[in-house]
Amino acid sequence: MIVLGIDPGTATTGYGVVASGDVRGHRLIECGVIRTPARAPLAERLNEIYDGVCEVIQRHHPDAIAVEDVFYAHNVRTTVVLGHARGVILLAGQRAGLAIHEYPPATIKKTVVGRGAATKEQVQFMVTRLLRLKSPPQPADAADGVACALTCLLSANIAKLREQVLR
């Protein structure tokens, strides 16, 4: 199974493509960021995010997309704009026919690090360890996208184990 994990943002959207593994564990296929011009109108930025996500989907043909849920910022405008970015990402996944999974930031951190209030550095460290990488994915937004994909894969593994135990 291949999962595209996404950490949405209107300035920088982080992504990570991770394949479920065999006995050696999961494997990072690609990670990076989609950057939009700071002074561009919101509609133009959303279009760039949509196009960027579609390009990654075309390149890797994932089975699922995992998207970080909205966090509630102190600034309501930030939360609303982030919601727009999530909307175009979800649209890209839906149009590609992918299974869509959404996870709150605390769930992603708890799944990958073991603590829902983990720092970005802790997430980067654990992503590096879990995928046996030589260095953490850069920038941090890309590592967050990878963490989101890992959350989807690890959650699927837990569900399979539960199913086997209940048989």
Helices and strands as residue ranges (DSSP letters): E 2-7, E 12-22, E 25-35, H 42-60, E 64-68, H 76-95, E 99-103, H 105-112, H 120-130, H 140-166
